[in-house]
Amino acid sequence: CEGGEWFHYACVGLSSETRFKVKWYDPTCKPLYIKGQENV
């Protein structure tokens, strides 16, 4: 990634302005987070 991150913000639906203002979870991990599992 050109930005030095493991993902592109646009690819995961974030912008550089909102990246620290919202909680975002990978679609694979989100169901685990909702179920209350730790270490997500």
mmCIF entry with sequence, helices, sheets and N, C-alpha, C, O atoms, coordinates in Angstrom:
data_MODEL
# 
_entry.id   MODEL 
# 
_entity.id                         1 
_entity.type                       polymer 
_entity.pdbx_number_of_molecules   1 
# 
_entity_poly.entity_id                      1 
_entity_poly.type                           'polypeptide(L)' 
_entity_poly.nstd_linkage                   no 
_entity_poly.nstd_monomer                   no 
_entity_poly.pdbx_seq_one_letter_code       CEGGEWFHYACVGLSSETRFKVKWYDPTCKPLYIKGQENV 
_entity_poly.pdbx_seq_one_letter_code_can   CEGGEWFHYACVGLSSETRFKVKWYDPTCKPLYIKGQENV 
_entity_poly.pdbx_strand_id                 A 
# 
loop_
_entity_poly_seq.entity_id 
_entity_poly_seq.num 
_entity_poly_seq.mon_id 
_entity_poly_seq.hetero 
1 1  CYS n 
1 2  GLU n 
1 3  GLY n 
1 4  GLY n 
1 5  GLU n 
1 6  TRP n 
1 7  PHE n 
1 8  HIS n 
1 9  TYR n 
1 10 ALA n 
1 11 CYS n 
1 12 VAL n 
1 13 GLY n 
1 14 LEU n 
1 15 SER n 
1 16 SER n 
1 17 GLU n 
1 18 THR n 
1 19 ARG n 
1 20 PHE n 
1 21 LYS n 
1 22 VAL n 
1 23 LYS n 
1 24 TRP n 
1 25 TYR n 
1 26 ASP n 
1 27 PRO n 
1 28 THR n 
1 29 CYS n 
1 30 LYS n 
1 31 PRO n 
1 32 LEU n 
1 33 TYR n 
1 34 ILE n 
1 35 LYS n 
1 36 GLY n 
1 37 GLN n 
1 38 GLU n 
1 39 ASN n 
1 40 VAL n 
# 
_struct_asym.id          A 
_struct_asym.entity_id   1 
# 
loop_
_struct_conf.conf_type_id 
_struct_conf.id 
_struct_conf.pdbx_PDB_helix_id 
_struct_conf.beg_label_comp_id 
_struct_conf.beg_label_asym_id 
_struct_conf.beg_label_seq_id 
_struct_conf.pdbx_beg_PDB_ins_code 
_struct_conf.end_label_comp_id 
_struct_conf.end_label_asym_id 
_struct_conf.end_label_seq_id 
_struct_conf.pdbx_end_PDB_ins_code 
_struct_conf.beg_auth_comp_id 
_struct_conf.beg_auth_asym_id 
_struct_conf.beg_auth_seq_id 
_struct_conf.end_auth_comp_id 
_struct_conf.end_auth_asym_id 
_struct_conf.end_auth_seq_id 
_struct_conf.pdbx_PDB_helix_class 
_struct_conf.details 
_struct_conf.pdbx_PDB_helix_length 
HELX_P HELX_P1 AA1 TYR A 9  ? VAL A 12 ? TYR A 9  VAL A 12 5 ? 4 
HELX_P HELX_P2 AA2 LYS A 30 ? ILE A 34 ? LYS A 30 ILE A 34 1 ? 5 
# 
_struct_conf_type.id          HELX_P 
_struct_conf_type.criteria    ? 
_struct_conf_type.reference   ? 
# 
loop_
_atom_site.group_PDB 
_atom_site.id 
_atom_site.type_symbol 
_atom_site.label_atom_id 
_atom_site.label_alt_id 
_atom_site.label_comp_id 
_atom_site.label_asym_id 
_atom_site.label_entity_id 
_atom_site.label_seq_id 
_atom_site.pdbx_PDB_ins_code 
_atom_site.Cartn_x 
_atom_site.Cartn_y 
_atom_site.Cartn_z 
_atom_site.occupancy 
_atom_site.B_iso_or_equiv 
_atom_site.pdbx_formal_charge 
_atom_site.auth_seq_id 
_atom_site.auth_comp_id 
_atom_site.auth_asym_id 
_atom_site.auth_atom_id 
_atom_site.pdbx_PDB_model_num 
ATOM 1   N N  . CYS A 1 1  ? 0.842   -1.187  0.000  1.00 0.00 ? 1  CYS A N  1 
ATOM 2   C CA . CYS A 1 1  ? 0.000   0.000   0.000  1.00 0.00 ? 1  CYS A CA 1 
ATOM 3   C C  . CYS A 1 1  ? 0.882   1.244   0.000  1.00 0.00 ? 1  CYS A C  1 
ATOM 4   O O  . CYS A 1 1  ? 1.873   1.308   0.727  1.00 0.00 ? 1  CYS A O  1 
ATOM 5   N N  . GLU A 1 2  ? 0.532   2.199   -0.791 1.00 0.00 ? 2  GLU A N  1 
ATOM 6   C CA . GLU A 1 2  ? 1.315   3.424   -0.874 1.00 0.00 ? 2  GLU A CA 1 
ATOM 7   C C  . GLU A 1 2  ? 1.326   4.212   0.428  1.00 0.00 ? 2  GLU A C  1 
ATOM 8   O O  . GLU A 1 2  ? 2.277   4.947   0.698  1.00 0.00 ? 2  GLU A O  1 
ATOM 9   N N  . GLY A 1 3  ? 0.277   4.068   1.242  1.00 0.00 ? 3  GLY A N  1 
ATOM 10  C CA . GLY A 1 3  ? 0.192   4.806   2.493  1.00 0.00 ? 3  GLY A CA 1 
ATOM 11  C C  . GLY A 1 3  ? 0.929   4.148   3.643  1.00 0.00 ? 3  GLY A C  1 
ATOM 12  O O  . GLY A 1 3  ? 0.947   4.688   4.749  1.00 0.00 ? 3  GLY A O  1 
ATOM 13  N N  . GLY A 1 4  ? 1.539   2.993   3.408  1.00 0.00 ? 4  GLY A N  1 
ATOM 14  C CA . GLY A 1 4  ? 2.269   2.311   4.466  1.00 0.00 ? 4  GLY A CA 1 
ATOM 15  C C  . GLY A 1 4  ? 1.381   1.539   5.425  1.00 0.00 ? 4  GLY A C  1 
ATOM 16  O O  . GLY A 1 4  ? 1.843   1.116   6.485  1.00 0.00 ? 4  GLY A O  1 
ATOM 17  N N  . GLU A 1 5  ? 0.127   1.348   5.078  1.00 0.00 ? 5  GLU A N  1 
ATOM 18  C CA . GLU A 1 5  ? -0.809  0.600   5.914  1.00 0.00 ? 5  GLU A CA 1 
ATOM 19  C C  . GLU A 1 5  ? -1.034  -0.775  5.291  1.00 0.00 ? 5  GLU A C  1 
ATOM 20  O O  . GLU A 1 5  ? -0.602  -1.024  4.166  1.00 0.00 ? 5  GLU A O  1 
ATOM 21  N N  . TRP A 1 6  ? -1.697  -1.652  6.004  1.00 0.00 ? 6  TRP A N  1 
ATOM 22  C CA . TRP A 1 6  ? -1.981  -2.985  5.500  1.00 0.00 ? 6  TRP A CA 1 
ATOM 23  C C  . TRP A 1 6  ? -3.218  -3.005  4.623  1.00 0.00 ? 6  TRP A C  1 
ATOM 24  O O  . TRP A 1 6  ? -3.565  -4.048  4.068  1.00 0.00 ? 6  TRP A O  1 
ATOM 25  N N  . PHE A 1 7  ? -3.898  -1.854  4.490  1.00 0.00 ? 7  PHE A N  1 
ATOM 26  C CA . PHE A 1 7  ? -5.095  -1.753  3.657  1.00 0.00 ? 7  PHE A CA 1 
ATOM 27  C C  . PHE A 1 7  ? -5.173  -0.358  3.071  1.00 0.00 ? 7  PHE A C  1 
ATOM 28  O O  . PHE A 1 7  ? -4.486  0.552   3.534  1.00 0.00 ? 7  PHE A O  1 
ATOM 29  N N  . HIS A 1 8  ? -5.996  -0.186  2.067  1.00 0.00 ? 8  HIS A N  1 
ATOM 30  C CA . HIS A 1 8  ? -6.310  1.141   1.532  1.00 0.00 ? 8  HIS A CA 1 
ATOM 31  C C  . HIS A 1 8  ? -7.609  1.593   2.187  1.00 0.00 ? 8  HIS A C  1 
ATOM 32  O O  . HIS A 1 8  ? -8.584  0.842   2.195  1.00 0.00 ? 8  HIS A O  1 
ATOM 33  N N  . TYR A 1 9  ? -7.644  2.787   2.727  1.00 0.00 ? 9  TYR A N  1 
ATOM 34  C CA . TYR A 1 9  ? -8.855  3.279   3.394  1.00 0.00 ? 9  TYR A CA 1 
ATOM 35  C C  . TYR A 1 9  ? -10.076 3.162   2.502  1.00 0.00 ? 9  TYR A C  1 
ATOM 36  O O  . TYR A 1 9  ? -11.128 2.709   2.951  1.00 0.00 ? 9  TYR A O  1 
ATOM 37  N N  . ALA A 1 10 ? -9.953  3.564   1.243  1.00 0.00 ? 10 ALA A N  1 
ATOM 38  C CA . ALA A 1 10 ? -11.095 3.511   0.332  1.00 0.00 ? 10 ALA A CA 1 
ATOM 39  C C  . ALA A 1 10 ? -11.600 2.078   0.145  1.00 0.00 ? 10 ALA A C  1 
ATOM 40  O O  . ALA A 1 10 ? -12.798 1.864   -0.038 1.00 0.00 ? 10 ALA A O  1 
ATOM 41  N N  . CYS A 1 11 ? -10.708 1.113   0.191  1.00 0.00 ? 11 CYS A N  1 
ATOM 42  C CA . CYS A 1 11 ? -11.103 -0.287  0.004  1.00 0.00 ? 11 CYS A CA 1 
ATOM 43  C C  . CYS A 1 11 ? -11.940 -0.814  1.163  1.00 0.00 ? 11 CYS A C  1 
ATOM 44  O O  . CYS A 1 11 ? -12.733 -1.738  0.979  1.00 0.00 ? 11 CYS A O  1 
ATOM 45  N N  . VAL A 1 12 ? -11.779 -0.252  2.334  1.00 0.00 ? 12 VAL A N  1 
ATOM 46  C CA . VAL A 1 12 ? -12.547 -0.702  3.494  1.00 0.00 ? 12 VAL A CA 1 
ATOM 47  C C  . VAL A 1 12 ? -13.627 0.294   3.890  1.00 0.00 ? 12 VAL A C  1 
ATOM 48  O O  . VAL A 1 12 ? -14.219 0.172   4.962  1.00 0.00 ? 12 VAL A O  1 
ATOM 49  N N  . GLY A 1 13 ? -13.888 1.284   3.033  1.00 0.00 ? 13 GLY A N  1 
ATOM 50  C CA . GLY A 1 13 ? -14.981 2.217   3.261  1.00 0.00 ? 13 GLY A CA 1 
ATOM 51  C C  . GLY A 1 13 ? -14.671 3.348   4.218  1.00 0.00 ? 13 GLY A C  1 
ATOM 52  O O  . GLY A 1 13 ? -15.590 3.929   4.796  1.00 0.00 ? 13 GLY A O  1 
ATOM 53  N N  . LEU A 1 14 ? -13.407 3.675   4.402  1.00 0.00 ? 14 LEU A N  1 
ATOM 54  C CA . LEU A 1 14 ? -13.020 4.766   5.285  1.00 0.00 ? 14 LEU A CA 1 
ATOM 55  C C  . LEU A 1 14 ? -12.318 5.852   4.491  1.00 0.00 ? 14 LEU A C  1 
ATOM 56  O O  . LEU A 1 14 ? -11.834 5.622   3.383  1.00 0.00 ? 14 LEU A O  1 
ATOM 57  N N  . SER A 1 15 ? -12.273 7.033   5.077  1.00 0.00 ? 15 SER A N  1 
ATOM 58  C CA . SER A 1 15 ? -11.463 8.103   4.497  1.00 0.00 ? 15 SER A CA 1 
ATOM 59  C C  . SER A 1 15 ? -10.411 8.480   5.524  1.00 0.00 ? 15 SER A C  1 
ATOM 60  O O  . SER A 1 15 ? -10.548 8.150   6.702  1.00 0.00 ? 15 SER A O  1 
ATOM 61  N N  . SER A 1 16 ? -9.380  9.157   5.099  1.00 0.00 ? 16 SER A N  1 
ATOM 62  C CA . SER A 1 16 ? -8.329  9.529   6.041  1.00 0.00 ? 16 SER A CA 1 
ATOM 63  C C  . SER A 1 16 ? -8.845  10.497  7.093  1.00 0.00 ? 16 SER A C  1 
ATOM 64  O O  . SER A 1 16 ? -8.276  10.579  8.182  1.00 0.00 ? 16 SER A O  1 
ATOM 65  N N  . GLU A 1 17 ? -9.913  11.235  6.794  1.00 0.00 ? 17 GLU A N  1 
ATOM 66  C CA . GLU A 1 17 ? -10.482 12.173  7.767  1.00 0.00 ? 17 GLU A CA 1 
ATOM 67  C C  . GLU A 1 17 ? -11.293 11.461  8.848  1.00 0.00 ? 17 GLU A C  1 
ATOM 68  O O  . GLU A 1 17 ? -11.337 11.925  9.988  1.00 0.00 ? 17 GLU A O  1 
ATOM 69  N N  . THR A 1 18 ? -11.933 10.346  8.512  1.00 0.00 ? 18 THR A N  1 
ATOM 70  C CA . THR A 1 18 ? -12.808 9.668   9.466  1.00 0.00 ? 18 THR A CA 1 
ATOM 71  C C  . THR A 1 18 ? -12.183 8.440   10.109 1.00 0.00 ? 18 THR A C  1 
ATOM 72  O O  . THR A 1 18 ? -12.806 7.826   10.975 1.00 0.00 ? 18 THR A O  1 
ATOM 73  N N  . ARG A 1 19 ? -10.993 8.069   9.722  1.00 0.00 ? 19 ARG A N  1 
ATOM 74  C CA . ARG A 1 19 ? -10.428 6.800   10.187 1.00 0.00 ? 19 ARG A CA 1 
ATOM 75  C C  . ARG A 1 19 ? -10.291 6.692   11.694 1.00 0.00 ? 19 ARG A C  1 
ATOM 76  O O  . ARG A 1 19 ? -10.376 5.586   12.228 1.00 0.00 ? 19 ARG A O  1 
ATOM 77  N N  . PHE A 1 20 ? -10.081 7.795   12.402 1.00 0.00 ? 20 PHE A N  1 
ATOM 78  C CA . PHE A 1 20 ? -9.940  7.734   13.853 1.00 0.00 ? 20 PHE A CA 1 
ATOM 79  C C  . PHE A 1 20 ? -11.217 8.138   14.574 1.00 0.00 ? 20 PHE A C  1 
ATOM 80  O O  . PHE A 1 20 ? -11.271 8.096   15.803 1.00 0.00 ? 20 PHE A O  1 
ATOM 81  N N  . LYS A 1 21 ? -12.242 8.529   13.831 1.00 0.00 ? 21 LYS A N  1 
ATOM 82  C CA . LYS A 1 21 ? -13.490 8.990   14.436 1.00 0.00 ? 21 LYS A CA 1 
ATOM 83  C C  . LYS A 1 21 ? -14.548 7.900   14.516 1.00 0.00 ? 21 LYS A C  1 
ATOM 84  O O  . LYS A 1 21 ? -15.530 8.054   15.242 1.00 0.00 ? 21 LYS A O  1 
ATOM 85  N N  . VAL A 1 22 ? -14.372 6.817   13.797 1.00 0.00 ? 22 VAL A N  1 
ATOM 86  C CA . VAL A 1 22 ? -15.360 5.748   13.777 1.00 0.00 ? 22 VAL A CA 1 
ATOM 87  C C  . VAL A 1 22 ? -14.698 4.430   14.156 1.00 0.00 ? 22 VAL A C  1 
ATOM 88  O O  . VAL A 1 22 ? -13.506 4.229   13.924 1.00 0.00 ? 22 VAL A O  1 
ATOM 89  N N  . LYS A 1 23 ? -15.488 3.537   14.742 1.00 0.00 ? 23 LYS A N  1 
ATOM 90  C CA . LYS A 1 23 ? -14.993 2.190   14.998 1.00 0.00 ? 23 LYS A CA 1 
ATOM 91  C C  . LYS A 1 23 ? -15.323 1.356   13.776 1.00 0.00 ? 23 LYS A C  1 
ATOM 92  O O  . LYS A 1 23 ? -16.466 1.330   13.319 1.00 0.00 ? 23 LYS A O  1 
ATOM 93  N N  . TRP A 1 24 ? -14.337 0.690   13.261 1.00 0.00 ? 24 TRP A N  1 
ATOM 94  C CA . TRP A 1 24 ? -14.523 -0.133  12.070 1.00 0.00 ? 24 TRP A CA 1 
ATOM 95  C C  . TRP A 1 24 ? -13.976 -1.514  12.349 1.00 0.00 ? 24 TRP A C  1 
ATOM 96  O O  . TRP A 1 24 ? -12.898 -1.672  12.922 1.00 0.00 ? 24 TRP A O  1 
ATOM 97  N N  . TYR A 1 25 ? -14.739 -2.514  11.933 1.00 0.00 ? 25 TYR A N  1 
ATOM 98  C CA . TYR A 1 25 ? -14.312 -3.894  12.107 1.00 0.00 ? 25 TYR A CA 1 
ATOM 99  C C  . TYR A 1 25 ? -14.362 -4.608  10.766 1.00 0.00 ? 25 TYR A C  1 
ATOM 100 O O  . TYR A 1 25 ? -15.274 -4.387  9.970  1.00 0.00 ? 25 TYR A O  1 
ATOM 101 N N  . ASP A 1 26 ? -13.398 -5.445  10.526 1.00 0.00 ? 26 ASP A N  1 
ATOM 102 C CA . ASP A 1 26 ? -13.369 -6.269  9.328  1.00 0.00 ? 26 ASP A CA 1 
ATOM 103 C C  . ASP A 1 26 ? -14.665 -7.079  9.270  1.00 0.00 ? 26 ASP A C  1 
ATOM 104 O O  . ASP A 1 26 ? -15.116 -7.582  10.299 1.00 0.00 ? 26 ASP A O  1 
ATOM 105 N N  . PRO A 1 27 ? -15.273 -7.214  8.086  1.00 0.00 ? 27 PRO A N  1 
ATOM 106 C CA . PRO A 1 27 ? -16.523 -7.973  7.977  1.00 0.00 ? 27 PRO A CA 1 
ATOM 107 C C  . PRO A 1 27 ? -16.422 -9.396  8.517  1.00 0.00 ? 27 PRO A C  1 
ATOM 108 O O  . PRO A 1 27 ? -17.421 -9.942  8.985  1.00 0.00 ? 27 PRO A O  1 
ATOM 109 N N  . THR A 1 28 ? -15.259 -9.998  8.466  1.00 0.00 ? 28 THR A N  1 
ATOM 110 C CA . THR A 1 28 ? -15.073 -11.348 8.997  1.00 0.00 ? 28 THR A CA 1 
ATOM 111 C C  . THR A 1 28 ? -15.093 -11.347 10.522 1.00 0.00 ? 28 THR A C  1 
ATOM 112 O O  . THR A 1 28 ? -15.610 -12.282 11.134 1.00 0.00 ? 28 THR A O  1 
ATOM 113 N N  . CYS A 1 29 ? -14.537 -10.310 11.139 1.00 0.00 ? 29 CYS A N  1 
ATOM 114 C CA . CYS A 1 29 ? -14.436 -10.248 12.594 1.00 0.00 ? 29 CYS A CA 1 
ATOM 115 C C  . CYS A 1 29 ? -15.667 -9.633  13.257 1.00 0.00 ? 29 CYS A C  1 
ATOM 116 O O  . CYS A 1 29 ? -15.919 -9.889  14.434 1.00 0.00 ? 29 CYS A O  1 
ATOM 117 N N  . LYS A 1 30 ? -16.425 -8.839  12.536 1.00 0.00 ? 30 LYS A N  1 
ATOM 118 C CA . LYS A 1 30 ? -17.554 -8.133  13.136 1.00 0.00 ? 30 LYS A CA 1 
ATOM 119 C C  . LYS A 1 30 ? -18.552 -9.073  13.821 1.00 0.00 ? 30 LYS A C  1 
ATOM 120 O O  . LYS A 1 30 ? -18.981 -8.768  14.934 1.00 0.00 ? 30 LYS A O  1 
ATOM 121 N N  . PRO A 1 31 ? -18.942 -10.202 13.214 1.00 0.00 ? 31 PRO A N  1 
ATOM 122 C CA . PRO A 1 31 ? -19.861 -11.108 13.931 1.00 0.00 ? 31 PRO A CA 1 
ATOM 123 C C  . PRO A 1 31 ? -19.295 -11.602 15.258 1.00 0.00 ? 31 PRO A C  1 
ATOM 124 O O  . PRO A 1 31 ? -20.047 -11.783 16.216 1.00 0.00 ? 31 PRO A O  1 
ATOM 125 N N  . LEU A 1 32 ? -17.995 -11.821 15.330 1.00 0.00 ? 32 LEU A N  1 
ATOM 126 C CA . LEU A 1 32 ? -17.374 -12.257 16.579 1.00 0.00 ? 32 LEU A CA 1 
ATOM 127 C C  . LEU A 1 32 ? -17.429 -11.146 17.615 1.00 0.00 ? 32 LEU A C  1 
ATOM 128 O O  . LEU A 1 32 ? -17.665 -11.409 18.794 1.00 0.00 ? 32 LEU A O  1 
ATOM 129 N N  . TYR A 1 33 ? -17.215 -9.908  17.186 1.00 0.00 ? 33 TYR A N  1 
ATOM 130 C CA . TYR A 1 33 ? -17.275 -8.768  18.096 1.00 0.00 ? 33 TYR A CA 1 
ATOM 131 C C  . TYR A 1 33 ? -18.687 -8.610  18.647 1.00 0.00 ? 33 TYR A C  1 
ATOM 132 O O  . TYR A 1 33 ? -18.869 -8.373  19.841 1.00 0.00 ? 33 TYR A O  1 
ATOM 133 N N  . ILE A 1 34 ? -19.671 -8.738  17.789 1.00 0.00 ? 34 ILE A N  1 
ATOM 134 C CA . ILE A 1 34 ? -21.064 -8.587  18.211 1.00 0.00 ? 34 ILE A CA 1 
ATOM 135 C C  . ILE A 1 34 ? -21.433 -9.664  19.226 1.00 0.00 ? 34 ILE A C  1 
ATOM 136 O O  . ILE A 1 34 ? -22.205 -9.401  20.149 1.00 0.00 ? 34 ILE A O  1 
ATOM 137 N N  . LYS A 1 35 ? -20.892 -10.876 19.070 1.00 0.00 ? 35 LYS A N  1 
ATOM 138 C CA . LYS A 1 35 ? -21.167 -11.965 20.007 1.00 0.00 ? 35 LYS A CA 1 
ATOM 139 C C  . LYS A 1 35 ? -20.430 -11.788 21.324 1.00 0.00 ? 35 LYS A C  1 
ATOM 140 O O  . LYS A 1 35 ? -20.661 -12.549 22.264 1.00 0.00 ? 35 LYS A O  1 
ATOM 141 N N  . GLY A 1 36 ? -19.539 -10.789 21.414 1.00 0.00 ? 36 GLY A N  1 
ATOM 142 C CA . GLY A 1 36 ? -18.839 -10.521 22.656 1.00 0.00 ? 36 GLY A CA 1 
ATOM 143 C C  . GLY A 1 36 ? -17.540 -11.271 22.831 1.00 0.00 ? 36 GLY A C  1 
ATOM 144 O O  . GLY A 1 36 ? -17.013 -11.340 23.942 1.00 0.00 ? 36 GLY A O  1 
ATOM 145 N N  . GLN A 1 37 ? -17.015 -11.829 21.770 1.00 0.00 ? 37 GLN A N  1 
ATOM 146 C CA . GLN A 1 37 ? -15.754 -12.545 21.889 1.00 0.00 ? 37 GLN A CA 1 
ATOM 147 C C  . GLN A 1 37 ? -14.614 -11.556 22.029 1.00 0.00 ? 37 GLN A C  1 
ATOM 148 O O  . GLN A 1 37 ? -14.635 -10.485 21.424 1.00 0.00 ? 37 GLN A O  1 
ATOM 149 N N  . GLU A 1 38 ? -13.633 -11.909 22.815 1.00 0.00 ? 38 GLU A N  1 
ATOM 150 C CA . GLU A 1 38 ? -12.488 -11.037 23.039 1.00 0.00 ? 38 GLU A CA 1 
ATOM 151 C C  . GLU A 1 38 ? -11.418 -11.268 21.984 1.00 0.00 ? 38 GLU A C  1 
ATOM 152 O O  . GLU A 1 38 ? -11.468 -12.233 21.222 1.00 0.00 ? 38 GLU A O  1 
ATOM 153 N N  . ASN A 1 39 ? -10.460 -10.370 21.958 1.00 0.00 ? 39 ASN A N  1 
ATOM 154 C CA . ASN A 1 39 ? -9.313  -10.452 21.050 1.00 0.00 ? 39 ASN A CA 1 
ATOM 155 C C  . ASN A 1 39 ? -9.701  -10.411 19.578 1.00 0.00 ? 39 ASN A C  1 
ATOM 156 O O  . ASN A 1 39 ? -9.097  -11.097 18.752 1.00 0.00 ? 39 ASN A O  1 
ATOM 157 N N  . VAL A 1 40 ? -10.687 -9.623  19.257 1.00 0.00 ? 40 VAL A N  1 
ATOM 158 C CA . VAL A 1 40 ? -11.100 -9.470  17.860 1.00 0.00 ? 40 VAL A CA 1 
ATOM 159 C C  . VAL A 1 40 ? -10.310 -8.348  17.266 1.00 0.00 ? 40 VAL A C  1 
ATOM 160 O O  . VAL A 1 40 ? -10.482 -8.028  16.090 1.00 0.00 ? 40 VAL A O  1 
# 
